[in-house]
Amino acid sequence: MKPRKIVGPVFRRSCSCISECRSNNSNEHFRYIIEKCSETTECCLQQESVKRLSEYLKSALENEEKSKARKLLAHMYLSCTAKHPIKKSMKCMIQVHIKNEDVEREDTDHFINSLYTSFDILAARIAILENVHELFSRSCTFLNELVENLWERSKDILSSQLLHTYLYNTTKFLLCLSQNYNTSNISLNDKISLIKSLYELILHINVAYDVKCNSGHMMVMLCSTTPEMFPDGGWFKEHPYLELLKETGSSDFFRHLGMRAVGDASMKELLNVCLYIGISIVAPSDVLYKGRIGHEIILCFMLQKLIRSATSSGIKTNISRMMGISKAITTLSSHLSYLEVDELSNIYRQCLDYINVYIDDVPDVVKNNTQAMFKSLIKVTLKAKAQGCSDYFNTLFKWVNDLGECSNFYAIIMVLCSEVGCSVVLQQHSNLPVQMVDDVICSGKAANVVTSYERLMKIHWKEVQSYEQWLQAWVEEIVARLANSDEPQQIFQELFIAAFKIDSKAITSLIKKQHLSTDSEILALLGCIHYCRKNGIDVNLSGYCTKSNGFWRNYLDYQTLNILKTHLNDEIRICILAIVVNSHSSTEVFSEWELNFLIEYCYYNVSVPNGSFRQKLISCTKKVMMRVKDVTNVFENKILSAKSLSSDDLREKLLQKLSADVTPVLTAYANFWKFLFGKVLLPVRQ
């Protein structure tokens, strides 16, 4: 397929600024630029013209010539669409040539005036109104010819791909025109001819579904202004397209216009679905929830038909059809709040069945549409409950509980919690956290469950007033699983760290045990501390340790750090190193104890055969070097700043203070490198 050619803005030759700039008094070079700008729509040629205009603005000496050039620049800038490549070039030109300094205020005024005079808006509107009817008529003729070619069996007319591209672009263009053009100006015969072509498009088996949706939408718009096309004028005088909703309405309408009948049931259903999609867009809200087809409300009637089509077998394989129907259902469901409580009974259960099918494991567009519909249904349910009717509320949660083993259960729970609140869901489904923790073990659900668990913890934390209630509901079950070595611990460690990120007090449920019996518990604790170190969060854990010889930065006692650096678990050892090395501030000074700890750590772990561990050890060592370098640079800058002071007394005092602060640190760093190379690295090499 050939790449699409980028087309630039079309400049009107009748524009006042171009006419003025093209006058005989203008510079020949400038007139050449104008001709090139107005005669081409190709982006590359227009960009070349813009470059020439920029050069001309730099070289022009006379104010009159500069003024004309600015007017042309304003015209070109306003003619471009926002995302066109040429727009950026002209924006740079404006920044260079149109300045805001007071000395060049005249230039700015000239440019502002050019914005007002570059377009003759009234003339443009008149030209559009004069030409739109002819444009619409010719587009309809072109579409009719395309439809004839579509049904033609000869292979010499157009390639299939090219023909369908033309069909899509033409129907989309006609639909845009129809939405902004009074179709009552079109003759009845032309409307009937266009409707026949749209009818044939919908019935053709090879036409893309989005083209069929556009055809149904346009057909409804044409019917809305022409009640005389219906037999006997129809019953819906103000909205004649509603006649198409009757049981035989569409077949009677097309038979009345002389079109062939549809014998195939599936094709007839497809035709009705396309028309329903169009009606859902065209019909006003009050017509949908007030009007009736027989004894049934139009809104409920259309939803039932569309949901029945959407839940039929094989629909999920047709993505385009699925997307079109889901959009129409979402549009209609947004009007459910206008219905009375008792009017929901016929449609409520069918809406739940549709949500069950399409809320997960579908394209994102369909999923988002289904979630929007579910939110509308939840709002209607809460409204009914507020009015004293709890039947829909009970039905909703019974339906949710029945879906406990389904793959889409957590997608439904997430939307439900976001609308009614996590506390309400837990009242109806009290064992939800335990069920989620059990499902984590199932590898097929693990990813979705972890994401849902984290989000629900966050939602509930914002709602709950008692911290203990939130801790008991979500965190204590995770802590209990961390103590069980038979379950996959990595996921539970991540969940505990996620709870700690929501509320740092969650760590108390782990460290209050005083003794961490499993590696998973230790890693969960170290993961929380590592998060604090990297993000600069101060958490004082010293109060939870009764026997200690001192605490390192209020996180862990020194004895624990020294024990864990030689732990049998490689992951624990590397996590301890990362806690000491990583810091929120890149210029945090290593204490003498930390430097000694790093030397001893390297002494014990430099010869570990595990390749992954050694790579992480090298990475942490590089970070140590970087922190030492950054701290040294800070000290050097402070010393240079102190030496540059003009006051001798102040300079001497600052240098003495810096010397007292810097000398111990630099001495400790020098000793660190000496011992690291002498005691650790050289013996390993030998």
C-alpha positions in Angstrom: 0.0 0.0 0.0 1.4 3.4 -1.0 2.2 5.8 1.8 -0.3 8.6 2.2 0.9 11.9 0.8 0.9 14.7 3.4 -1.1 17.6 2.1 -0.7 21.1 3.5 -3.2 23.9 3.8 -5.0 25.3 0.8 -4.5 29.1 0.6 -7.4 31.1 -1.0 -6.2 33.4 -3.7 -9.0 35.7 -3.0 -7.8 36.4 0.5 -7.2 40.1 1.1 -3.7 39.7 2.5 -2.6 37.6 -0.5 -4.1 40.1 -2.9 -2.4 43.0 -1.2 0.9 41.2 -1.1 0.7 40.3 -4.8 0.4 43.9 -5.8 2.8 45.3 -8.4 4.6 47.3 -5.8 5.9 44.2 -4.0 9.4 42.8 -4.4 9.8 40.3 -7.2 11.3 37.7 -4.8 8.3 38.2 -2.4 5.8 37.8 -5.2 7.5 34.5 -6.2 7.0 33.2 -2.6 3.3 34.1 -2.7 2.8 32.3 -6.0 4.4 29.2 -4.7 2.4 29.3 -1.4 -0.9 29.7 -3.2 -0.4 27.2 -6.0 0.6 24.1 -4.1 -0.9 21.9 -1.4 2.1 19.6 -1.1 3.8 19.8 2.3 7.4 19.7 1.1 6.9 22.6 -1.4 5.1 24.6 1.2 7.9 24.1 3.7 10.3 25.3 1.1 8.2 28.4 0.7 8.2 29.0 4.4 12.0 28.8 4.4 12.1 31.4 1.7 9.7 33.6 3.6 11.9 33.4 6.7 15.0 34.4 4.7 13.0 37.3 3.2 11.9 38.5 6.6 15.5 38.6 7.7 16.7 40.5 4.6 13.7 42.9 4.0 14.7 46.5 4.8 11.5 48.4 4.1 8.7 48.4 6.8 6.0 48.1 4.2 7.6 44.9 2.8 8.0 43.5 6.3 4.4 44.2 7.1 3.2 42.3 4.0 5.5 39.4 4.9 4.0 39.3 8.4 0.4 39.3 7.0 1.3 36.4 4.8 2.9 34.6 7.7 -0.3 35.1 9.8 -2.4 33.8 6.9 -0.3 30.7 6.5 -0.2 30.0 10.2 -4.0 30.2 10.6 -4.5 28.0 7.5 -2.6 25.1 9.0 -4.1 22.4 11.1 -2.7 22.0 14.6 -0.7 18.8 13.9 0.6 19.7 10.5 4.5 19.7 10.2 4.6 23.1 8.7 2.9 24.6 11.8 6.0 24.0 13.9 8.2 25.8 11.4 6.0 28.8 11.3 5.7 28.9 15.1 9.5 29.2 15.2 9.4 32.0 12.7 6.8 33.9 14.7 9.0 33.6 17.8 12.0 34.9 15.9 10.4 37.7 13.8 7.5 38.8 16.0 8.9 39.9 19.3 7.3 41.4 22.4 10.0 43.9 23.5 8.7 47.5 23.8 11.2 48.7 21.2 9.5 46.5 18.7 6.0 46.9 19.8 5.1 48.2 16.4 6.1 44.8 14.9 3.7 43.0 17.3 0.9 45.3 16.5 1.4 44.7 12.8 1.2 41.0 13.4 -2.0 41.2 15.5 -3.6 43.3 12.8 -2.5 40.7 10.3 -4.4 38.0 12.3 -7.6 40.1 11.9 -7.2 40.8 8.2 -5.6 37.6 6.9 -9.0 35.8 6.7 -12.2 37.1 5.2 -14.4 35.0 7.4 -17.7 36.2 6.0 -16.6 35.5 2.4 -15.4 32.1 3.4 -18.8 31.2 5.0 -20.6 32.4 1.9 -18.4 30.3 -0.3 -18.9 27.2 1.8 -22.7 27.6 1.8 -22.7 28.1 -2.0 -20.6 25.0 -2.6 -21.7 22.5 0.1 -24.9 21.5 -1.7 -23.0 20.7 -4.9 -20.3 19.0 -2.9 -22.9 16.8 -1.1 -24.7 16.0 -4.4 -21.5 15.0 -6.1 -20.4 12.9 -3.2 -23.7 11.1 -3.2 -23.3 10.4 -7.0 -19.8 9.1 -6.3 -21.1 6.8 -3.6 -23.9 5.5 -5.8 -21.3 4.6 -8.5 -19.1 2.9 -5.9 -22.0 0.8 -4.8 -22.7 -0.3 -8.3 -19.1 -1.3 -8.7 -19.3 -3.2 -5.4 -22.0 -5.5 -6.8 -20.4 -5.7 -10.2 -18.8 -9.1 -10.8 -16.3 -7.8 -13.3 -12.7 -7.7 -12.0 -11.5 -4.9 -14.2 -13.2 -2.1 -12.3 -11.3 -1.5 -9.1 -9.2 -3.6 -6.8 -11.1 -4.8 -3.7 -8.9 -3.0 -1.2 -9.1 0.3 -3.1 -12.8 0.1 -3.5 -13.4 -0.5 0.2 -11.0 2.4 1.1 -13.1 4.6 -1.2 -16.3 3.4 0.5 -15.1 4.1 4.0 -13.7 7.5 3.2 -16.8 8.5 1.2 -19.4 7.4 3.8 -17.4 9.0 6.6 -17.2 12.3 4.6 -20.9 12.2 3.8 -21.7 11.5 7.4 -19.7 14.6 8.5 -21.5 16.7 5.9 -24.9 15.4 7.0 -24.3 16.3 10.6 -23.6 19.9 9.7 -25.8 20.3 6.7 -29.6 20.7 6.5 -30.6 17.6 4.6 -34.1 19.0 4.0 -32.6 20.9 1.1 -32.0 17.6 -0.8 -34.7 16.5 -3.2 -36.8 13.4 -2.3 -35.5 11.4 -5.2 -31.9 12.1 -4.3 -32.5 11.0 -0.7 -34.2 7.8 -1.8 -31.3 7.1 -4.2 -28.8 7.7 -1.4 -30.8 5.5 1.0 -30.9 2.7 -1.5 -27.1 2.8 -1.8 -26.6 2.8 1.9 -29.1 -0.1 2.1 -27.0 -2.1 -0.3 -23.8 -1.3 1.6 -25.3 -2.7 4.8 -26.4 -5.9 3.1 -23.2 -6.6 1.3 -21.3 -9.3 3.0 -17.8 -8.0 2.3 -18.3 -4.4 3.5 -16.5 -3.4 6.7 -18.7 -3.1 9.8 -17.7 0.5 10.5 -18.9 1.4 7.0 -22.2 -0.3 7.7 -22.6 1.7 11.0 -21.9 4.9 9.2 -24.5 3.9 6.6 -27.1 3.2 9.3 -26.4 6.5 11.0 -26.7 8.5 7.8 -29.9 6.6 6.8 -31.5 7.6 10.1 -30.4 11.2 9.6 -32.0 11.3 6.2 -35.2 9.8 7.5 -35.4 12.4 10.3 -36.3 15.2 7.8 -38.5 13.2 5.4 -41.6 11.7 7.0 -43.2 11.4 3.5 -40.9 8.5 2.8 -42.8 6.3 5.2 -46.1 4.6 4.3 -49.1 6.8 5.3 -46.6 9.4 6.8 -46.0 7.2 9.9 -47.1 7.7 13.5 -44.0 9.5 14.7 -44.4 12.9 13.0 -41.6 14.7 14.8 -39.2 11.8 14.7 -40.2 9.7 11.7 -37.1 7.5 12.0 -38.6 5.8 15.0 -40.9 4.0 12.6 -37.9 1.8 11.8 -38.2 0.3 15.4 -41.5 -1.3 14.7 -41.7 -5.0 14.2 -42.2 -4.6 10.5 -41.2 -1.0 10.3 -37.9 -1.3 8.5 -39.2 -3.9 6.1 -42.3 -1.8 5.3 -40.2 1.3 4.9 -37.7 -0.3 2.4 -40.6 -2.1 0.6 -42.3 1.3 0.2 -39.2 2.7 -1.4 -39.0 -0.2 -3.8 -36.0 -2.0 -2.4 -35.5 -5.8 -2.3 -36.6 -7.7 0.8 -34.2 -9.3 3.1 -34.8 -13.0 3.4 -31.9 -14.1 5.6 -32.6 -13.7 9.3 -29.0 -12.9 10.3 -28.8 -10.2 7.6 -32.1 -8.7 8.7 -30.8 -8.6 12.3 -27.6 -6.9 11.0 -29.7 -4.2 9.2 -31.7 -3.5 12.3 -28.6 -3.3 14.5 -27.1 -0.7 12.1 -30.3 1.3 12.2 -30.5 1.1 16.1 -26.9 2.3 16.3 -27.9 5.3 14.2 -31.1 6.0 16.2 -29.1 5.8 19.5 -27.0 8.7 18.2 -29.7 10.8 16.5 -32.6 10.5 18.9 -32.9 13.1 21.8 -32.7 11.8 25.3 -36.3 12.6 26.2 -37.6 10.7 23.1 -35.7 7.6 24.2 -37.0 7.4 27.8 -40.5 8.8 27.1 -41.4 7.4 23.8 -42.9 3.9 23.4 -43.0 1.1 20.8 -46.3 -0.6 21.6 -46.2 -0.9 25.4 -42.4 -0.8 25.8 -40.2 2.2 26.4 -38.0 2.9 23.3 -34.8 2.9 25.5 -35.5 -0.5 27.0 -36.6 -1.9 23.6 -33.4 -0.9 21.8 -31.2 -2.0 24.7 -32.8 -5.5 24.6 -32.3 -5.8 20.9 -28.7 -4.7 20.9 -27.8 -6.8 23.9 -29.4 -9.8 22.3 -27.3 -9.3 19.2 -24.2 -8.7 21.3 -24.5 -11.9 23.3 -25.3 -14.1 20.3 -22.8 -16.8 19.5 -19.8 -15.8 17.3 -20.1 -12.1 17.9 -16.7 -11.9 19.7 -14.9 -12.9 16.5 -16.2 -9.8 14.7 -14.3 -7.1 16.5 -15.7 -4.2 14.4 -19.3 -5.3 15.0 -18.5 -5.7 18.7 -17.1 -2.2 18.9 -20.1 -0.6 17.1 -22.7 -2.4 19.3 -20.8 -1.6 22.5 -20.7 2.1 21.7 -24.4 2.2 21.0 -25.2 0.3 24.2 -23.0 2.6 26.2 -24.8 5.7 24.7 -28.2 4.2 25.5 -27.2 3.2 29.0 -26.3 6.7 29.9 -30.0 7.6 29.8 -31.0 4.8 32.2 -31.1 7.3 35.1 -34.2 9.0 33.6 -36.3 5.8 33.9 -38.6 5.1 36.8 -37.6 2.4 39.3 -40.2 -0.1 38.1 -39.3 0.5 34.4 -35.9 -1.1 34.9 -37.1 -4.6 35.7 -37.3 -5.8 32.1 -33.8 -4.7 31.2 -31.7 -5.0 34.4 -30.8 -8.7 34.3 -30.0 -8.5 30.6 -27.6 -5.6 31.2 -25.8 -7.7 33.8 -25.5 -10.6 31.3 -24.0 -8.3 28.8 -21.5 -6.9 31.3 -20.5 -10.5 32.3 -19.5 -11.2 28.7 -17.7 -7.9 27.7 -16.1 -6.5 30.8 -12.9 -8.5 30.3 -11.0 -10.4 27.7 -12.0 -8.0 24.9 -10.4 -5.1 23.0 -9.8 -2.1 25.2 -12.4 0.1 23.4 -15.1 -2.5 24.1 -13.9 -3.0 27.7 -14.0 0.7 28.4 -17.5 1.0 26.9 -18.7 -1.9 29.0 -17.2 -0.4 32.2 -19.0 2.9 31.4 -22.2 1.0 31.0 -21.7 -0.8 34.3 -21.0 2.5 36.1 -24.3 3.8 34.7 -26.1 0.7 35.9 -24.6 1.0 39.4 -25.7 4.6 39.6 -29.2 3.6 38.7 -29.1 0.8 41.3 -28.0 3.3 44.1 -30.7 5.7 43.0 -33.3 3.0 43.3 -32.0 2.0 46.8 -32.1 5.6 47.9 -35.8 5.6 46.9 -36.5 2.6 49.0 -36.2 -0.2 46.4 -33.3 -2.6 47.4 -34.3 -5.3 45.0 -31.8 -4.2 42.3 -29.0 -3.8 44.9 -29.6 -7.3 46.2 -29.7 -8.7 42.6 -26.5 -6.9 41.8 -24.5 -8.4 44.7 -26.0 -11.8 44.3 -24.9 -11.7 40.7 -21.4 -10.6 41.8 -21.1 -13.4 44.4 -22.2 -16.0 41.8 -19.2 -14.9 39.6 -16.6 -15.7 42.3 -14.9 -18.4 40.2 -15.1 -16.5 36.9 -12.1 -14.9 35.2 -13.8 -11.5 35.0 -14.7 -11.4 38.7 -12.0 -8.9 39.7 -12.6 -6.6 36.8 -16.3 -6.4 38.0 -15.2 -5.9 41.6 -12.8 -3.1 40.7 -15.6 -1.1 38.9 -18.1 -1.9 41.7 -15.7 -0.6 44.4 -14.9 2.5 42.5 -18.6 3.4 42.4 -20.2 2.2 45.7 -17.0 2.1 47.8 -14.9 -0.8 49.1 -16.6 -0.7 52.5 -20.0 -1.5 51.0 -18.5 -4.3 48.9 -16.8 -5.8 52.0 -20.1 -5.7 53.9 -21.7 -7.8 51.2 -18.6 -9.9 50.5 -16.8 -10.1 53.8 -14.3 -12.8 52.8 -13.2 -11.0 49.7 -9.5 -10.4 50.9 -9.1 -14.0 51.9 -10.5 -15.2 48.6 -8.1 -12.9 46.7 -5.1 -14.2 48.7 -6.2 -17.7 47.9 -6.5 -16.9 44.2 -2.9 -15.4 44.2 -1.6 -19.0 44.4 -3.4 -19.7 41.1 -0.8 -18.8 38.5 -3.4 -18.0 35.8 -5.0 -15.3 38.0 -2.0 -14.0 40.0 -1.2 -10.9 37.9 -4.9 -9.7 37.9 -5.3 -10.5 41.6 -2.2 -8.6 42.7 -3.2 -5.5 40.8 -6.8 -5.7 42.1 -5.6 -6.3 45.7 -3.3 -3.2 45.6 -6.0 -1.0 44.2 -8.7 -2.2 46.6 -6.4 -1.7 49.6 -5.9 1.9 48.5 -9.6 2.6 47.9 -10.5 1.1 51.3 -7.8 3.0 53.1 -9.2 6.3 51.9 -12.7 5.3 53.1 -12.1 3.6 56.4 -11.9 5.7 59.6 -10.4 3.0 61.8 -6.8 2.1 60.8 -7.1 -1.2 62.7 -10.1 -2.2 60.6 -8.1 -1.7 57.4 -5.1 -3.5 58.8 -7.2 -6.5 59.9 -9.0 -6.7 56.5 -6.0 -6.5 54.2 -2.6 -6.7 55.9 -2.8 -9.4 58.6 -3.8 -12.1 56.1 -0.7 -11.3 54.0 1.5 -11.4 57.2 0.1 -14.8 58.0 0.9 -16.1 54.5 4.5 -14.7 54.7 5.0 -17.0 57.7 4.0 -20.1 55.6 7.0 -21.3 53.6 4.9 -23.6 51.4 3.3 -20.8 49.4 4.8 -18.5 46.6 6.4 -15.8 48.8 7.5 -13.3 46.1 3.9 -12.2 45.5 3.1 -11.8 49.2 6.2 -9.8 49.7 5.1 -7.4 46.9 1.7 -7.2 48.4 3.1 -6.3 51.9 5.4 -3.6 50.4 2.4 -2.2 48.5 0.4 -2.0 51.8 3.4 -0.3 53.4 3.5 2.3 50.5 -0.2 3.1 51.2 0.4 3.5 55.0 3.8 3.0 56.6 2.2 1.9 59.9 1.4 -1.4 58.1 5.0 -2.5 59.0 4.0 -2.7 62.7 1.9 -5.8 62.0 5.1 -7.6 60.9 7.8 -6.3 63.3 5.6 -6.6 66.4 6.2 -10.3 66.2 9.8 -9.6 67.5 11.1 -12.7 65.8 10.9 -13.1 62.0 11.0 -16.8 61.4 11.0 -17.0 57.6 13.2 -15.5 54.8 10.0 -14.0 53.3 9.2 -12.1 56.4 12.8 -10.7 56.5 12.7 -9.8 52.8 9.3 -8.0 53.2 10.8 -5.9 56.1 13.9 -5.1 54.1 11.8 -4.3 51.1 9.9 -1.7 53.1 13.1 -0.2 54.5 14.7 -0.1 51.0 11.6 1.8 49.8 12.0 4.3 52.6 15.7 4.8 51.8 15.2 5.4 48.1 12.3 7.9 48.7 13.6 9.7 51.7 10.9 8.5 54.1 11.8 8.7 57.8 10.3 5.7 59.7 11.5 5.2 63.3 11.5 1.5 64.1 13.8 1.6 67.1 10.8 1.5 69.5 10.0 -2.1 68.5 13.3 -3.6 69.6 13.7 -4.0 73.3 17.3 -5.4 73.2 19.7 -3.3 71.1 23.2 -1.9 71.2 22.1 1.0 68.9 20.1 1.6 65.8 21.4 2.4 62.3 19.4 5.5 61.1 16.4 4.4 63.2 15.7 1.5 60.8 17.6 -1.6 62.1 19.9 -2.3 65.0 23.6 -2.8 64.2 23.6 -6.4 65.4 20.9 -7.4 62.9 22.7 -5.7 60.1 25.9 -7.6 60.9 24.1 -10.9 61.1 22.2 -10.4 57.8 25.3 -9.6 55.8 26.4 -13.2 56.2 22.9 -14.7 55.8 22.6 -18.0 53.8 20.0 -16.4 51.5 21.7 -14.5 48.6 18.6 -12.2 48.1 18.7 -11.1 51.8 22.4 -10.3 51.7 22.1 -8.2 48.5 19.0 -6.4 49.9 21.0 -5.5 53.1 23.8 -4.0 50.9 21.2 -2.1 48.8 19.7 -0.5 51.9 23.1 0.8 53.1 24.2 2.0 49.6 21.0 3.4 48.1 19.9 6.8 49.4 17.3 9.4 48.4 20.2 12.0 48.4 23.1 11.3 46.2 25.4 13.4 48.5 24.5 11.6 51.7 27.8 11.1 53.6 28.8 7.6 54.5 29.4 7.2 58.2 32.6 5.5 59.5 30.5 2.5 60.7 28.9 2.2 57.2 32.3 2.2 55.5 33.6 -0.5 57.8 30.4 -2.4 57.2 30.9 -2.2 53.5 34.5 -3.5 53.8 33.4 -6.4 55.9 30.5 -7.1 53.6 32.7 -7.3 50.5 35.2 -9.4 52.4 32.5 -12.1 53.1 30.7 -11.9 49.8 33.2 -11.0 47.1 33.9 -14.7 46.3 30.2 -15.8 46.0 29.9 -18.0 42.9 26.4 -16.9 42.1 26.7 -14.9 38.9 23.5 -12.9 39.4 24.6 -12.0 43.0 28.0 -10.8 41.8 26.5 -8.6 39.1 24.3 -6.9 41.8 27.4 -6.6 44.0 29.3 -4.8 41.3 26.3 -2.5 40.6 26.1 -1.5 44.3 29.9 -1.0 44.4 29.6 1.5 41.5 26.9 3.4 43.5 29.3 3.6 46.5 31.9 5.1 44.2 29.4 7.6 42.8 28.2 8.7 46.2 31.8 9.2 47.4 32.6 11.2 44.3 29.5 13.4 44.6 30.2 14.1 48.3 33.8 15.0 47.5 32.7 17.4 44.7 30.3 19.1 47.2 33.1 19.6 49.6 35.4 21.0 46.9 32.7 23.5 45.8 32.2 24.6 49.4 35.9 25.2 49.9 36.2 27.1 46.6 33.2 29.3 47.6 34.8 30.0 51.0 38.1 31.0 49.4 36.4 33.4 47.1 35.0 35.5 50.0 36.3 39.0 50.1 36.4 39.3 53.9 39.5 37.8 55.4 38.0 37.1 58.8 34.9 35.4 57.4 37.0 33.4 54.9 39.3 32.1 57.6 36.4 31.1 59.9 34.6 29.2 57.1 37.7 27.4 56.0 38.4 26.3 59.6 34.9 25.1 60.0 35.0 23.2 56.7 38.3 21.7 57.6 36.9 20.4 60.8 33.9 18.9 58.9 35.6 17.7 55.8 38.9 16.2 57.1 37.3 13.3 59.1 35.1 12.4 56.2 37.9 12.4 53.6 40.2 10.6 55.9 37.5 7.9 56.4 37.0 7.7 52.6 40.8 7.3 52.0 41.0 4.5 54.6 38.0 2.9 53.1 39.6 2.6 49.6 42.9 1.5 51.2 41.3 -1.3 53.2 38.9 -2.3 50.3 41.8 -2.8 47.9 44.3 -4.1 50.4 42.1 -6.5 52.4 39.4 -7.5 49.9 40.2 -7.0 46.2 44.0 -7.8 46.1 43.7 -11.1 48.0 40.9 -12.2 45.7 43.0 -11.4 42.6 46.0 -13.3 44.1 
